[in-house]
Amino acid sequence: MKFRDSMNRFFQDRYGMDRLNRFLMILFWIFWLLFLITDLFWIDTAAMVLGVLAVFRMLSRNFEKRRAENQKFTEITSAFWSWLSNLKNPSRKSSAYKIFICPNCQQKLRVPKGKGRIRITCPRCQDEFINRS
Protein backbone atom coordinates (compact mmCIF):
# COMPACT_ATOMS: atom_id res chain seq x y z
CA MET A 1 0.00 0.00 0.00
CA LYS A 2 2.89 2.38 0.54
CA PHE A 3 3.83 2.45 -3.15
CA ARG A 4 0.23 3.04 -4.21
CA ASP A 5 -0.14 5.89 -1.73
CA SER A 6 3.06 7.52 -2.90
CA MET A 7 1.94 7.24 -6.55
CA ASN A 8 -1.46 8.74 -5.70
CA ARG A 9 0.23 11.64 -3.93
CA PHE A 10 2.55 12.19 -6.91
CA PHE A 11 -0.28 12.35 -9.46
CA GLN A 12 -2.67 14.29 -7.24
CA ASP A 13 -1.50 17.77 -8.26
CA ARG A 14 -0.79 16.97 -11.92
CA TYR A 15 -2.74 18.16 -14.96
CA GLY A 16 -3.47 14.76 -16.57
CA MET A 17 -5.01 14.01 -19.97
CA ASP A 18 -7.06 16.33 -22.13
CA ARG A 19 -8.02 16.54 -25.80
CA LEU A 20 -4.68 18.05 -26.88
CA ASN A 21 -2.75 15.33 -25.02
CA ARG A 22 -4.80 12.60 -26.68
CA PHE A 23 -4.03 14.16 -30.07
CA LEU A 24 -0.32 14.35 -29.25
CA MET A 25 -0.27 10.72 -28.12
CA ILE A 26 -2.05 9.55 -31.28
CA LEU A 27 0.48 11.48 -33.38
CA PHE A 28 3.29 9.95 -31.32
CA TRP A 29 2.07 6.41 -32.05
CA ILE A 30 1.57 7.14 -35.75
CA PHE A 31 5.07 8.60 -36.08
CA TRP A 32 6.57 5.75 -34.06
CA LEU A 33 4.92 3.15 -36.31
CA LEU A 34 6.11 5.06 -39.38
CA PHE A 35 9.62 5.04 -37.95
CA LEU A 36 9.46 1.27 -37.49
CA ILE A 37 8.43 0.89 -41.13
CA THR A 38 10.77 3.43 -42.72
CA ASP A 39 13.66 3.66 -40.21
CA LEU A 40 14.08 7.40 -40.92
CA PHE A 41 15.81 9.39 -38.19
CA TRP A 42 13.65 12.53 -38.46
CA ILE A 43 10.44 10.53 -37.96
CA ASP A 44 11.90 9.00 -34.80
CA THR A 45 12.93 12.44 -33.56
CA ALA A 46 9.46 13.86 -34.24
CA ALA A 47 7.85 10.93 -32.42
CA MET A 48 10.09 11.41 -29.39
CA VAL A 49 9.41 15.16 -29.28
CA LEU A 50 5.65 14.51 -29.40
CA GLY A 51 5.90 11.86 -26.69
CA VAL A 52 7.99 14.05 -24.38
CA LEU A 53 5.63 16.99 -24.93
CA ALA A 54 2.58 14.86 -24.08
CA VAL A 55 4.20 13.49 -20.92
CA PHE A 56 5.35 17.00 -19.92
CA ARG A 57 1.79 18.32 -20.31
CA MET A 58 0.34 15.38 -18.32
CA LEU A 59 2.74 15.86 -15.41
CA SER A 60 2.57 19.65 -15.40
CA ARG A 61 1.36 21.57 -12.37
CA ASN A 62 0.60 24.74 -14.31
CA PHE A 63 -3.13 24.14 -14.76
CA GLU A 64 -3.94 27.58 -16.19
CA LYS A 65 -1.37 27.34 -18.98
CA ARG A 66 -2.40 23.76 -19.93
CA ARG A 67 -6.08 24.73 -19.97
CA ALA A 68 -5.31 27.72 -22.20
CA GLU A 69 -3.36 25.48 -24.60
CA ASN A 70 -6.20 22.96 -24.69
CA GLN A 71 -8.78 25.73 -25.23
CA LYS A 72 -6.80 27.13 -28.17
CA PHE A 73 -6.45 23.63 -29.66
CA THR A 74 -10.19 23.02 -29.26
CA GLU A 75 -11.02 26.34 -30.95
CA ILE A 76 -8.73 25.55 -33.87
CA THR A 77 -10.01 22.00 -34.40
CA SER A 78 -13.73 22.55 -33.71
CA ALA A 79 -14.42 23.66 -37.29
CA PHE A 80 -12.80 20.48 -38.62
CA TRP A 81 -14.77 18.21 -36.26
CA SER A 82 -18.09 19.89 -37.12
CA TRP A 83 -17.31 19.57 -40.84
CA LEU A 84 -16.47 15.89 -40.33
CA SER A 85 -19.65 15.20 -38.37
CA ASN A 86 -21.69 16.90 -41.12
CA LEU A 87 -20.07 14.58 -43.66
CA LYS A 88 -20.97 11.50 -41.62
CA ASN A 89 -24.49 12.59 -40.60
CA PRO A 90 -26.07 15.21 -42.85
CA SER A 91 -28.16 17.75 -41.03
CA ARG A 92 -31.49 16.38 -39.85
CA LYS A 93 -33.18 19.61 -40.84
CA SER A 94 -32.58 19.05 -44.52
CA SER A 95 -33.47 15.36 -44.51
CA ALA A 96 -36.46 15.34 -42.15
CA TYR A 97 -38.28 18.51 -43.21
CA LYS A 98 -39.44 20.24 -46.36
CA ILE A 99 -39.60 24.03 -46.61
CA PHE A 100 -42.66 25.74 -48.11
CA ILE A 101 -43.30 29.43 -48.67
CA CYS A 102 -46.69 30.85 -47.77
CA PRO A 103 -48.32 32.19 -50.96
CA ASN A 104 -49.93 35.05 -49.02
CA CYS A 105 -47.13 36.50 -46.82
CA GLN A 106 -43.98 34.73 -48.12
CA GLN A 107 -43.24 33.26 -44.67
CA LYS A 108 -41.01 30.14 -44.75
CA LEU A 109 -42.73 27.12 -43.23
CA ARG A 110 -41.03 23.89 -42.17
CA VAL A 111 -43.12 20.74 -42.65
CA PRO A 112 -42.15 17.09 -41.89
CA LYS A 113 -41.33 15.06 -45.00
CA GLY A 114 -43.25 11.95 -45.99
CA LYS A 115 -46.72 12.90 -44.69
CA GLY A 116 -48.37 12.96 -48.12
CA ARG A 117 -50.84 15.69 -49.04
CA ILE A 118 -51.35 17.92 -46.01
CA ARG A 119 -53.11 21.16 -45.18
CA ILE A 120 -50.54 23.75 -44.12
CA THR A 121 -51.59 26.74 -42.03
CA CYS A 122 -49.30 29.74 -41.93
CA PRO A 123 -48.76 30.87 -38.31
CA ARG A 124 -48.27 34.49 -39.38
CA CYS A 125 -51.29 35.18 -41.62
CA GLN A 126 -53.42 32.07 -40.91
CA ASP A 127 -53.68 31.35 -44.63
CA GLU A 128 -54.25 27.65 -45.44
CA PHE A 129 -52.99 25.78 -48.48
CA ILE A 130 -52.62 22.14 -49.42
CA ASN A 131 -49.35 20.71 -50.59
CA ARG A 132 -47.45 17.41 -50.76
CA SER A 133 -44.75 16.96 -48.13
TACOR-V947733 format. One record per residue. N is the residue number from 1. OMEGA is omega in degrees with one decimal (NA if undefined). Layout:
BEGIN
n	omega
N	OMEGA
N	OMEGA
END
This chain:
BEGIN
n	omega
1	-179.1
2	179.9
3	179.6
4	179.2
5	179.9
6	176.7
7	177.5
8	178.1
9	179.9
10	-176.2
11	-175.6
12	-176.4
13	-177.7
14	-175.6
15	178.5
16	-175.2
17	170.6
18	-175.7
19	178.9
20	178.0
21	177.5
22	178.3
23	178.7
24	-179.9
25	176.7
26	177.0
27	177.7
28	-178.3
29	177.6
30	180.0
31	-179.9
32	177.1
33	175.6
34	177.7
35	179.1
36	-179.5
37	-171.6
38	-178.7
39	176.6
40	-174.7
41	-175.6
42	176.9
43	177.0
44	179.2
45	179.0
46	179.0
47	-179.6
48	177.9
49	178.7
50	179.5
51	179.1
52	178.6
53	179.2
54	179.2
55	176.8
56	-180.0
57	179.7
58	-175.1
59	-177.7
60	175.1
61	-179.5
62	-174.7
63	-176.4
64	-178.8
65	179.6
66	176.8
67	178.7
68	177.7
69	-179.9
70	178.5
71	178.8
72	177.9
73	179.8
74	178.1
75	-178.4
76	-173.9
77	-176.4
78	179.0
79	178.1
80	-177.9
81	177.9
82	176.1
83	180.0
84	178.8
85	175.7
86	175.4
87	-177.7
88	-177.9
89	178.6
90	-176.2
91	179.8
92	-179.5
93	-175.9
94	-176.4
95	-174.8
96	-175.3
97	173.9
98	-177.0
99	174.8
100	176.6
101	-179.7
102	-179.0
103	-176.7
104	-173.3
105	177.9
106	176.3
107	175.1
108	-178.5
109	179.6
110	-175.7
111	178.2
112	178.5
113	171.9
114	179.5
115	-179.3
116	178.3
117	-178.5
118	176.1
119	-177.4
120	178.4
121	179.7
122	-179.6
123	-178.2
124	-173.7
125	-179.8
126	176.1
127	178.6
128	173.7
129	-178.0
130	179.5
131	-179.3
132	-179.1
133	NA
END
